[in-house]
Amino acid sequence: MEMAEKKSHRISYILTFVIAVFCIYLAVSMISLAKDIKATKEEITAVNTANAQLAAENDSLRDSMDSGNIDKYVERIARDEMGYVKPGERVYYDVSSES
């Protein structure tokens, strides 16, 4: 074989190797992007579900306010979330059951 043929084969092997490495890189990148897209779609679904739940809660609260039940709602929030009690009322807590 001549020197030019050996050099041509060597360049051919190097070029084939570079193309193979590039194809592997593209395949790995595509798989990684597909995983990222799937995770993002799942996150979007979770956020949309939470948004729908909050919208339903807002509608329920709006209906309560429109129907005149605002006093009952305020009392429930004051009792449940803020720990308020009516004057003279005694509240007993069951400390024996640690659940």
Biopython code that builds the backbone (N, CA, C, O; Angstrom):
import numpy as np
from Bio.PDB.StructureBuilder import StructureBuilder

atoms = [
    (1, "MET", "N", (0.826, -1.173, 0.000)),
    (1, "MET", "CA", (0.000, 0.000, 0.000)),
    (1, "MET", "C", (0.874, 1.242, 0.000)),
    (1, "MET", "O", (1.978, 1.280, 0.544)),
    (2, "GLU", "N", (0.347, 2.189, -0.604)),
    (2, "GLU", "CA", (1.086, 3.442, -0.651)),
    (2, "GLU", "C", (0.795, 4.258, 0.593)),
    (2, "GLU", "O", (-0.146, 3.993, 1.341)),
    (3, "MET", "N", (1.618, 5.237, 0.782)),
    (3, "MET", "CA", (1.489, 6.111, 1.939)),
    (3, "MET", "C", (0.181, 6.891, 1.890)),
    (3, "MET", "O", (-0.440, 7.105, 2.931)),
    (4, "ALA", "N", (-0.246, 7.314, 0.723)),
    (4, "ALA", "CA", (-1.480, 8.086, 0.573)),
    (4, "ALA", "C", (-2.690, 7.242, 0.938)),
    (4, "ALA", "O", (-3.633, 7.755, 1.538)),
    (5, "GLU", "N", (-2.687, 5.946, 0.586)),
    (5, "GLU", "CA", (-3.802, 5.066, 0.918)),
    (5, "GLU", "C", (-3.887, 4.845, 2.431)),
    (5, "GLU", "O", (-4.981, 4.840, 2.996)),
    (6, "LYS", "N", (-2.724, 4.659, 3.094)),
    (6, "LYS", "CA", (-2.710, 4.474, 4.547)),
    (6, "LYS", "C", (-3.253, 5.721, 5.239)),
    (6, "LYS", "O", (-4.027, 5.627, 6.192)),
    (7, "LYS", "N", (-2.844, 6.878, 4.756)),
    (7, "LYS", "CA", (-3.291, 8.134, 5.348)),
    (7, "LYS", "C", (-4.800, 8.293, 5.131)),
    (7, "LYS", "O", (-5.512, 8.759, 6.020)),
    (8, "SER", "N", (-5.276, 7.907, 3.959)),
    (8, "SER", "CA", (-6.698, 7.993, 3.641)),
    (8, "SER", "C", (-7.509, 7.067, 4.545)),
    (8, "SER", "O", (-8.571, 7.456, 5.031)),
    (9, "HIS", "N", (-7.019, 5.837, 4.778)),
    (9, "HIS", "CA", (-7.715, 4.900, 5.666)),
    (9, "HIS", "C", (-7.715, 5.421, 7.103)),
    (9, "HIS", "O", (-8.715, 5.302, 7.811)),
    (10, "ARG", "N", (-6.598, 5.994, 7.528)),
    (10, "ARG", "CA", (-6.493, 6.528, 8.885)),
    (10, "ARG", "C", (-7.490, 7.671, 9.064)),
    (10, "ARG", "O", (-8.169, 7.730, 10.089)),
    (11, "ILE", "N", (-7.592, 8.561, 8.112)),
    (11, "ILE", "CA", (-8.551, 9.674, 8.183)),
    (11, "ILE", "C", (-9.969, 9.121, 8.173)),
    (11, "ILE", "O", (-10.841, 9.630, 8.878)),
    (12, "SER", "N", (-10.199, 8.095, 7.387)),
    (12, "SER", "CA", (-11.516, 7.464, 7.321)),
    (12, "SER", "C", (-11.893, 6.867, 8.675)),
    (12, "SER", "O", (-13.030, 7.031, 9.119)),
    (13, "TYR", "N", (-10.975, 6.184, 9.335)),
    (13, "TYR", "CA", (-11.245, 5.609, 10.660)),
    (13, "TYR", "C", (-11.495, 6.704, 11.692)),
    (13, "TYR", "O", (-12.412, 6.593, 12.506)),
    (14, "ILE", "N", (-10.701, 7.737, 11.661)),
    (14, "ILE", "CA", (-10.873, 8.843, 12.610)),
    (14, "ILE", "C", (-12.220, 9.518, 12.387)),
    (14, "ILE", "O", (-12.936, 9.812, 13.344)),
    (15, "LEU", "N", (-12.564, 9.763, 11.138)),
    (15, "LEU", "CA", (-13.838, 10.391, 10.815)),
    (15, "LEU", "C", (-15.005, 9.502, 11.251)),
    (15, "LEU", "O", (-15.994, 10.006, 11.782)),
    (16, "THR", "N", (-14.903, 8.205, 11.036)),
    (16, "THR", "CA", (-15.941, 7.268, 11.469)),
    (16, "THR", "C", (-16.074, 7.285, 12.984)),
    (16, "THR", "O", (-17.186, 7.271, 13.511)),
    (17, "PHE", "N", (-14.945, 7.315, 13.687)),
    (17, "PHE", "CA", (-14.962, 7.360, 15.150)),
    (17, "PHE", "C", (-15.618, 8.647, 15.640)),
    (17, "PHE", "O", (-16.448, 8.608, 16.548)),
    (18, "VAL", "N", (-15.264, 9.767, 15.060)),
    (18, "VAL", "CA", (-15.829, 11.063, 15.462)),
    (18, "VAL", "C", (-17.341, 11.070, 15.210)),
    (18, "VAL", "O", (-18.106, 11.535, 16.055)),
    (19, "ILE", "N", (-17.767, 10.565, 14.074)),
    (19, "ILE", "CA", (-19.195, 10.526, 13.764)),
    (19, "ILE", "C", (-19.924, 9.604, 14.748)),
    (19, "ILE", "O", (-21.025, 9.932, 15.190)),
    (20, "ALA", "N", (-19.331, 8.461, 15.098)),
    (20, "ALA", "CA", (-19.949, 7.540, 16.055)),
    (20, "ALA", "C", (-20.079, 8.185, 17.432)),
    (20, "ALA", "O", (-21.118, 8.061, 18.081)),
    (21, "VAL", "N", (-19.036, 8.866, 17.875)),
    (21, "VAL", "CA", (-19.082, 9.551, 19.179)),
    (21, "VAL", "C", (-20.148, 10.632, 19.160)),
    (21, "VAL", "O", (-20.888, 10.793, 20.130)),
    (22, "PHE", "N", (-20.231, 11.368, 18.073)),
    (22, "PHE", "CA", (-21.233, 12.421, 17.957)),
    (22, "PHE", "C", (-22.646, 11.833, 17.990)),
    (22, "PHE", "O", (-23.532, 12.407, 18.623)),
    (23, "CYS", "N", (-22.867, 10.714, 17.327)),
    (23, "CYS", "CA", (-24.181, 10.063, 17.335)),
    (23, "CYS", "C", (-24.544, 9.575, 18.734)),
    (23, "CYS", "O", (-25.695, 9.697, 19.154)),
    (24, "ILE", "N", (-23.578, 9.026, 19.452)),
    (24, "ILE", "CA", (-23.822, 8.588, 20.833)),
    (24, "ILE", "C", (-24.171, 9.784, 21.711)),
    (24, "ILE", "O", (-25.086, 9.709, 22.531)),
    (25, "TYR", "N", (-23.445, 10.884, 21.541)),
    (25, "TYR", "CA", (-23.725, 12.112, 22.291)),
    (25, "TYR", "C", (-25.149, 12.589, 22.007)),
    (25, "TYR", "O", (-25.874, 12.947, 22.936)),
    (26, "LEU", "N", (-25.555, 12.600, 20.746)),
    (26, "LEU", "CA", (-26.914, 13.029, 20.397)),
    (26, "LEU", "C", (-27.967, 12.113, 21.015)),
    (26, "LEU", "O", (-28.992, 12.584, 21.509)),
    (27, "ALA", "N", (-27.714, 10.807, 20.986)),
    (27, "ALA", "CA", (-28.669, 9.863, 21.565)),
    (27, "ALA", "C", (-28.819, 10.087, 23.069)),
    (27, "ALA", "O", (-29.937, 10.099, 23.585)),
    (28, "VAL", "N", (-27.708, 10.263, 23.770)),
    (28, "VAL", "CA", (-27.758, 10.504, 25.220)),
    (28, "VAL", "C", (-28.461, 11.821, 25.509)),
    (28, "VAL", "O", (-29.250, 11.908, 26.450)),
    (29, "SER", "N", (-28.186, 12.835, 24.722)),
    (29, "SER", "CA", (-28.833, 14.135, 24.910)),
    (29, "SER", "C", (-30.335, 14.036, 24.697)),
    (29, "SER", "O", (-31.113, 14.624, 25.449)),
    (30, "MET", "N", (-30.738, 13.303, 23.686)),
    (30, "MET", "CA", (-32.172, 13.160, 23.414)),
    (30, "MET", "C", (-32.873, 12.407, 24.540)),
    (30, "MET", "O", (-33.985, 12.769, 24.925)),
    (31, "ILE", "N", (-32.243, 11.373, 25.067)),
    (31, "ILE", "CA", (-32.835, 10.625, 26.181)),
    (31, "ILE", "C", (-32.959, 11.523, 27.403)),
    (31, "ILE", "O", (-33.980, 11.498, 28.090)),
    (32, "SER", "N", (-31.937, 12.308, 27.677)),
    (32, "SER", "CA", (-31.964, 13.223, 28.821)),
    (32, "SER", "C", (-33.066, 14.267, 28.653)),
    (32, "SER", "O", (-33.790, 14.567, 29.603)),
    (33, "LEU", "N", (-33.192, 14.811, 27.464)),
    (33, "LEU", "CA", (-34.234, 15.802, 27.216)),
    (33, "LEU", "C", (-35.624, 15.184, 27.327)),
    (33, "LEU", "O", (-36.548, 15.825, 27.829)),
    (34, "ALA", "N", (-35.780, 13.957, 26.869)),
    (34, "ALA", "CA", (-37.077, 13.284, 26.978)),
    (34, "ALA", "C", (-37.461, 13.095, 28.442)),
    (34, "ALA", "O", (-38.625, 13.263, 28.805)),
    (35, "LYS", "N", (-36.488, 12.746, 29.287)),
    (35, "LYS", "CA", (-36.768, 12.602, 30.722)),
    (35, "LYS", "C", (-37.157, 13.946, 31.330)),
    (35, "LYS", "O", (-38.090, 14.022, 32.130)),
    (36, "ASP", "N", (-36.445, 15.003, 30.953)),
    (36, "ASP", "CA", (-36.762, 16.337, 31.458)),
    (36, "ASP", "C", (-38.161, 16.773, 31.035)),
    (36, "ASP", "O", (-38.903, 17.351, 31.830)),
    (37, "ILE", "N", (-38.518, 16.497, 29.789)),
    (37, "ILE", "CA", (-39.845, 16.859, 29.293)),
    (37, "ILE", "C", (-40.922, 16.098, 30.060)),
    (37, "ILE", "O", (-41.947, 16.673, 30.426)),
    (38, "LYS", "N", (-40.695, 14.819, 30.303)),
    (38, "LYS", "CA", (-41.671, 14.018, 31.054)),
    (38, "LYS", "C", (-41.847, 14.557, 32.465)),
    (38, "LYS", "O", (-42.971, 14.677, 32.953)),
    (39, "ALA", "N", (-40.730, 14.884, 33.126)),
    (39, "ALA", "CA", (-40.800, 15.418, 34.491)),
    (39, "ALA", "C", (-41.537, 16.758, 34.505)),
    (39, "ALA", "O", (-42.327, 17.025, 35.411)),
    (40, "THR", "N", (-41.283, 17.587, 33.515)),
    (40, "THR", "CA", (-41.943, 18.887, 33.446)),
    (40, "THR", "C", (-43.441, 18.727, 33.195)),
    (40, "THR", "O", (-44.245, 19.459, 33.771)),
    (41, "LYS", "N", (-43.819, 17.781, 32.346)),
    (41, "LYS", "CA", (-45.240, 17.538, 32.096)),
    (41, "LYS", "C", (-45.930, 17.055, 33.369)),
    (41, "LYS", "O", (-47.060, 17.457, 33.646)),
    (42, "GLU", "N", (-45.264, 16.198, 34.149)),
    (42, "GLU", "CA", (-45.839, 15.724, 35.410)),
    (42, "GLU", "C", (-45.995, 16.879, 36.397)),
    (42, "GLU", "O", (-46.987, 16.961, 37.121)),
    (43, "GLU", "N", (-45.011, 17.762, 36.415)),
    (43, "GLU", "CA", (-45.081, 18.927, 37.300)),
    (43, "GLU", "C", (-46.231, 19.842, 36.886)),
    (43, "GLU", "O", (-46.949, 20.364, 37.738)),
    (44, "ILE", "N", (-46.403, 20.033, 35.594)),
    (44, "ILE", "CA", (-47.498, 20.873, 35.088)),
    (44, "ILE", "C", (-48.841, 20.260, 35.467)),
    (44, "ILE", "O", (-49.763, 20.976, 35.858)),
    (45, "THR", "N", (-48.955, 18.945, 35.354)),
    (45, "THR", "CA", (-50.189, 18.264, 35.731)),
    (45, "THR", "C", (-50.485, 18.463, 37.216)),
    (45, "THR", "O", (-51.626, 18.727, 37.595)),
    (46, "ALA", "N", (-49.460, 18.338, 38.051)),
    (46, "ALA", "CA", (-49.642, 18.530, 39.496)),
    (46, "ALA", "C", (-50.067, 19.962, 39.809)),
    (46, "ALA", "O", (-50.947, 20.184, 40.641)),
    (47, "VAL", "N", (-49.449, 20.919, 39.150)),
    (47, "VAL", "CA", (-49.796, 22.326, 39.388)),
    (47, "VAL", "C", (-51.217, 22.611, 38.914)),
    (47, "VAL", "O", (-51.960, 23.330, 39.581)),
    (48, "ASN", "N", (-51.600, 22.052, 37.766)),
    (48, "ASN", "CA", (-52.967, 22.254, 37.274)),
    (48, "ASN", "C", (-53.994, 21.629, 38.207)),
    (48, "ASN", "O", (-55.071, 22.191, 38.408)),
    (49, "THR", "N", (-53.673, 20.479, 38.775)),
    (49, "THR", "CA", (-54.574, 19.836, 39.735)),
    (49, "THR", "C", (-54.727, 20.699, 40.986)),
    (49, "THR", "O", (-55.839, 20.915, 41.469)),
    (50, "ALA", "N", (-53.610, 21.184, 41.499)),
    (50, "ALA", "CA", (-53.663, 22.055, 42.677)),
    (50, "ALA", "C", (-54.436, 23.328, 42.370)),
    (50, "ALA", "O", (-55.199, 23.819, 43.203)),
    (51, "ASN", "N", (-54.235, 23.856, 41.175)),
    (51, "ASN", "CA", (-54.944, 25.063, 40.769)),
    (51, "ASN", "C", (-56.451, 24.817, 40.710)),
    (51, "ASN", "O", (-57.234, 25.659, 41.149)),
    (52, "ALA", "N", (-56.856, 23.675, 40.175)),
    (52, "ALA", "CA", (-58.277, 23.349, 40.098)),
    (52, "ALA", "C", (-58.874, 23.207, 41.500)),
    (52, "ALA", "O", (-59.996, 23.649, 41.746)),
    (53, "GLN", "N", (-58.125, 22.589, 42.419)),
    (53, "GLN", "CA", (-58.615, 22.437, 43.792)),
    (53, "GLN", "C", (-58.776, 23.796, 44.461)),
    (53, "GLN", "O", (-59.768, 24.047, 45.145)),
    (54, "LEU", "N", (-57.797, 24.668, 44.261)),
    (54, "LEU", "CA", (-57.884, 26.001, 44.868)),
    (54, "LEU", "C", (-59.013, 26.814, 44.242)),
    (54, "LEU", "O", (-59.681, 27.578, 44.938)),
    (55, "ALA", "N", (-59.230, 26.661, 42.951)),
    (55, "ALA", "CA", (-60.330, 27.363, 42.295)),
    (55, "ALA", "C", (-61.668, 26.891, 42.846)),
    (55, "ALA", "O", (-62.572, 27.699, 43.062)),
    (56, "ALA", "N", (-61.799, 25.580, 43.075)),
    (56, "ALA", "CA", (-63.033, 25.047, 43.659)),
    (56, "ALA", "C", (-63.235, 25.580, 45.072)),
    (56, "ALA", "O", (-64.351, 25.923, 45.462)),
    (57, "GLU", "N", (-62.143, 25.649, 45.840)),
    (57, "GLU", "CA", (-62.238, 26.194, 47.200)),
    (57, "GLU", "C", (-62.634, 27.667, 47.162)),
    (57, "GLU", "O", (-63.449, 28.117, 47.968)),
    (58, "ASN", "N", (-62.056, 28.415, 46.224)),
    (58, "ASN", "CA", (-62.420, 29.826, 46.084)),
    (58, "ASN", "C", (-63.898, 29.982, 45.731)),
    (58, "ASN", "O", (-64.583, 30.848, 46.274)),
    (59, "ASP", "N", (-64.386, 29.139, 44.817)),
    (59, "ASP", "CA", (-65.798, 29.203, 44.454)),
    (59, "ASP", "C", (-66.680, 28.901, 45.655)),
    (59, "ASP", "O", (-67.703, 29.554, 45.862)),
    (60, "SER", "N", (-66.282, 27.910, 46.447)),
    (60, "SER", "CA", (-67.043, 27.564, 47.646)),
    (60, "SER", "C", (-67.059, 28.730, 48.635)),
    (60, "SER", "O", (-68.099, 29.057, 49.206)),
    (61, "LEU", "N", (-65.908, 29.343, 48.827)),
    (61, "LEU", "CA", (-65.848, 30.493, 49.747)),
    (61, "LEU", "C", (-66.659, 31.665, 49.216)),
    (61, "LEU", "O", (-67.330, 32.357, 49.982)),
    (62, "ARG", "N", (-66.600, 31.887, 47.922)),
    (62, "ARG", "CA", (-67.367, 32.970, 47.317)),
    (62, "ARG", "C", (-68.867, 32.718, 47.482)),
    (62, "ARG", "O", (-69.627, 33.644, 47.765)),
    (63, "ASP", "N", (-69.287, 31.470, 47.305)),
    (63, "ASP", "CA", (-70.697, 31.129, 47.509)),
    (63, "ASP", "C", (-71.115, 31.341, 48.958)),
    (63, "ASP", "O", (-72.218, 31.815, 49.231)),
    (64, "SER", "N", (-70.230, 30.988, 49.881)),
    (64, "SER", "CA", (-70.534, 31.194, 51.309)),
    (64, "SER", "C", (-70.683, 32.670, 51.619)),
    (64, "SER", "O", (-71.574, 33.069, 52.368)),
    (65, "MET", "N", (-69.815, 33.470, 51.047)),
    (65, "MET", "CA", (-69.889, 34.910, 51.288)),
    (65, "MET", "C", (-71.149, 35.503, 50.670)),
    (65, "MET", "O", (-71.794, 36.363, 51.272)),
    (66, "ASP", "N", (-71.498, 35.050, 49.482)),
    (66, "ASP", "CA", (-72.679, 35.579, 48.802)),
    (66, "ASP", "C", (-73.977, 35.155, 49.469)),
    (66, "ASP", "O", (-74.971, 35.878, 49.407)),
    (67, "SER", "N", (-73.979, 33.992, 50.107)),
    (67, "SER", "CA", (-75.213, 33.487, 50.724)),
    (67, "SER", "C", (-75.434, 34.038, 52.127)),
    (67, "SER", "O", (-76.461, 33.753, 52.743)),
    (68, "GLY", "N", (-74.510, 34.806, 52.633)),
    (68, "GLY", "CA", (-74.687, 35.400, 53.954)),
    (68, "GLY", "C", (-74.145, 34.546, 55.084)),
    (68, "GLY", "O", (-74.380, 34.865, 56.249)),
    (69, "ASN", "N", (-73.435, 33.479, 54.785)),
    (69, "ASN", "CA", (-72.866, 32.614, 55.814)),
    (69, "ASN", "C", (-71.468, 33.066, 56.221)),
    (69, "ASN", "O", (-70.669, 32.259, 56.696)),
    (70, "ILE", "N", (-71.177, 34.308, 56.043)),
    (70, "ILE", "CA", (-69.826, 34.802, 56.332)),
    (70, "ILE", "C", (-69.529, 34.733, 57.829)),
    (70, "ILE", "O", (-68.388, 34.491, 58.221)),
    (71, "ASP", "N", (-70.544, 34.943, 58.666)),
    (71, "ASP", "CA", (-70.325, 34.893, 60.117)),
    (71, "ASP", "C", (-69.918, 33.494, 60.561)),
    (71, "ASP", "O", (-69.022, 33.337, 61.389)),
    (72, "LYS", "N", (-70.578, 32.480, 60.010)),
    (72, "LYS", "CA", (-70.218, 31.106, 60.345)),
    (72, "LYS", "C", (-68.801, 30.783, 59.873)),
    (72, "LYS", "O", (-68.049, 30.092, 60.560)),
    (73, "TYR", "N", (-68.453, 31.283, 58.708)),
    (73, "TYR", "CA", (-67.113, 31.036, 58.170)),
    (73, "TYR", "C", (-66.056, 31.705, 59.047)),
    (73, "TYR", "O", (-65.047, 31.086, 59.383)),
    (74, "VAL", "N", (-66.279, 32.950, 59.415)),
    (74, "VAL", "CA", (-65.320, 33.675, 60.259)),
    (74, "VAL", "C", (-65.187, 32.994, 61.604)),
    (74, "VAL", "O", (-64.081, 32.883, 62.132)),
    (75, "GLU", "N", (-66.302, 32.531, 62.176)),
    (75, "GLU", "CA", (-66.252, 31.837, 63.462)),
    (75, "GLU", "C", (-65.457, 30.535, 63.354)),
    (75, "GLU", "O", (-64.663, 30.209, 64.236)),
    (76, "ARG", "N", (-65.676, 29.801, 62.270)),
    (76, "ARG", "CA", (-64.951, 28.538, 62.090)),
    (76, "ARG", "C", (-63.449, 28.790, 61.964)),
    (76, "ARG", "O", (-62.652, 28.069, 62.563)),
    (77, "ILE", "N", (-63.058, 29.795, 61.198)),
    (77, "ILE", "CA", (-61.632, 30.119, 61.042)),
    (77, "ILE", "C", (-61.047, 30.556, 62.381)),
    (77, "ILE", "O", (-59.949, 30.141, 62.752)),
    (78, "ALA", "N", (-61.786, 31.396, 63.103)),
    (78, "ALA", "CA", (-61.299, 31.882, 64.403)),
    (78, "ALA", "C", (-61.112, 30.726, 65.377)),
    (78, "ALA", "O", (-60.130, 30.703, 66.120)),
    (79, "ARG", "N", (-62.022, 29.781, 65.388)),
    (79, "ARG", "CA", (-61.920, 28.657, 66.309)),
    (79, "ARG", "C", (-60.853, 27.654, 65.876)),
    (79, "ARG", "O", (-59.994, 27.269, 66.670)),
    (80, "ASP", "N", (-60.914, 27.232, 64.606)),
    (80, "ASP", "CA", (-60.046, 26.144, 64.146)),
    (80, "ASP", "C", (-58.597, 26.574, 63.950)),
    (80, "ASP", "O", (-57.671, 25.861, 64.337)),
    (81, "GLU", "N", (-58.413, 27.731, 63.353)),
    (81, "GLU", "CA", (-57.049, 28.117, 62.978)),
    (81, "GLU", "C", (-56.389, 29.057, 63.982)),
    (81, "GLU", "O", (-55.165, 29.077, 64.108)),
    (82, "MET", "N", (-57.199, 29.833, 64.695)),
    (82, "MET", "CA", (-56.609, 30.815, 65.596)),
    (82, "MET", "C", (-56.789, 30.469, 67.070)),
    (82, "MET", "O", (-56.195, 31.111, 67.937)),
    (83, "GLY", "N", (-57.606, 29.457, 67.358)),
    (83, "GLY", "CA", (-57.767, 28.998, 68.735)),
    (83, "GLY", "C", (-58.661, 29.879, 69.586)),
    (83, "GLY", "O", (-58.602, 29.791, 70.812)),
    (84, "TYR", "N", (-59.482, 30.721, 68.989)),
    (84, "TYR", "CA", (-60.368, 31.595, 69.753)),
    (84, "TYR", "C", (-61.523, 30.790, 70.339)),
    (84, "TYR", "O", (-61.925, 29.758, 69.802)),
    (85, "VAL", "N", (-62.049, 31.297, 71.467)),
    (85, "VAL", "CA", (-63.217, 30.694, 72.098)),
    (85, "VAL", "C", (-64.192, 31.808, 72.448)),
    (85, "VAL", "O", (-63.826, 32.982, 72.506)),
    (86, "LYS", "N", (-65.435, 31.420, 72.678)),
    (86, "LYS", "CA", (-66.450, 32.393, 73.079)),
    (86, "LYS", "C", (-66.257, 32.710, 74.560)),
    (86, "LYS", "O", (-65.699, 31.904, 75.304)),
    (87, "PRO", "N", (-66.716, 33.878, 74.981)),
    (87, "PRO", "CA", (-66.587, 34.219, 76.406)),
    (87, "PRO", "C", (-67.305, 33.197, 77.284)),
    (87, "PRO", "O", (-68.456, 32.842, 77.033)),
    (88, "GLY", "N", (-66.613, 32.738, 78.304)),
    (88, "GLY", "CA", (-67.170, 31.775, 79.242)),
    (88, "GLY", "C", (-67.116, 30.337, 78.744)),
    (88, "GLY", "O", (-67.505, 29.425, 79.474)),
    (89, "GLU", "N", (-66.654, 30.117, 77.548)),
    (89, "GLU", "CA", (-66.589, 28.762, 76.992)),
    (89, "GLU", "C", (-65.313, 28.082, 77.458)),
    (89, "GLU", "O", (-64.261, 28.713, 77.564)),
    (90, "ARG", "N", (-65.416, 26.781, 77.735)),
    (90, "ARG", "CA", (-64.249, 26.008, 78.123)),
    (90, "ARG", "C", (-63.954, 24.997, 77.032)),
    (90, "ARG", "O", (-64.850, 24.309, 76.545)),
    (91, "VAL", "N", (-62.705, 24.918, 76.659)),
    (91, "VAL", "CA", (-62.298, 23.977, 75.615)),
    (91, "VAL", "C", (-61.406, 22.940, 76.270)),
    (91, "VAL", "O", (-60.458, 23.276, 76.981)),
    (92, "TYR", "N", (-61.718, 21.688, 76.025)),
    (92, "TYR", "CA", (-60.945, 20.600, 76.575)),
    (92, "TYR", "C", (-60.198, 19.916, 75.452)),
    (92, "TYR", "O", (-60.768, 19.646, 74.395)),
    (93, "TYR", "N", (-58.914, 19.630, 75.677)),
    (93, "TYR", "CA", (-58.092, 18.948, 74.702)),
    (93, "TYR", "C", (-57.746, 17.563, 75.219)),
    (93, "TYR", "O", (-57.344, 17.406, 76.372)),
    (94, "ASP", "N", (-57.897, 16.588, 74.389)),
    (94, "ASP", "CA", (-57.561, 15.210, 74.757)),
    (94, "ASP", "C", (-56.086, 14.993, 74.486)),
    (94, "ASP", "O", (-55.679, 14.823, 73.337)),
    (95, "VAL", "N", (-55.269, 14.997, 75.557)),
    (95, "VAL", "CA", (-53.827, 14.823, 75.401)),
    (95, "VAL", "C", (-53.412, 13.371, 75.537)),
    (95, "VAL", "O", (-52.245, 13.038, 75.335)),
    (96, "SER", "N", (-54.358, 12.501, 75.879)),
    (96, "SER", "CA", (-54.004, 11.104, 76.070)),
    (96, "SER", "C", (-53.779, 10.382, 74.731)),
    (96, "SER", "O", (-52.996, 9.434, 74.661)),
    (97, "SER", "N", (-54.446, 10.819, 73.702)),
    (97, "SER", "CA", (-54.257, 10.187, 72.390)),
    (97, "SER", "C", (-53.322, 11.061, 71.557)),
    (97, "SER", "O", (-53.699, 12.151, 71.126)),
    (98, "GLU", "N", (-52.136, 10.590, 71.339)),
    (98, "GLU", "CA", (-51.117, 11.334, 70.608)),
    (98, "GLU", "C", (-51.192, 10.962, 69.131)),
    (98, "GLU", "O", (-50.307, 10.263, 68.637)),
    (99, "SER", "N", (-52.217, 11.406, 68.413)),
    (99, "SER", "CA", (-52.350, 11.057, 66.995)),
    (99, "SER", "C", (-52.217, 12.214, 66.095)),
    (99, "SER", "O", (-52.307, 12.062, 64.877)),
]
sb = StructureBuilder()
sb.init_structure("model")
sb.init_model(0)
sb.init_chain("A")
sb.init_seg("    ")
for serial, (resi, resn, name, xyz) in enumerate(atoms, 1):
    if name == "N":
        sb.init_residue(resn, " ", resi, " ")
    sb.init_atom(name, np.array(xyz, "f"), 0.0, 1.0, " ", f" {name:<3s}", serial, name[0])
structure = sb.get_structure()
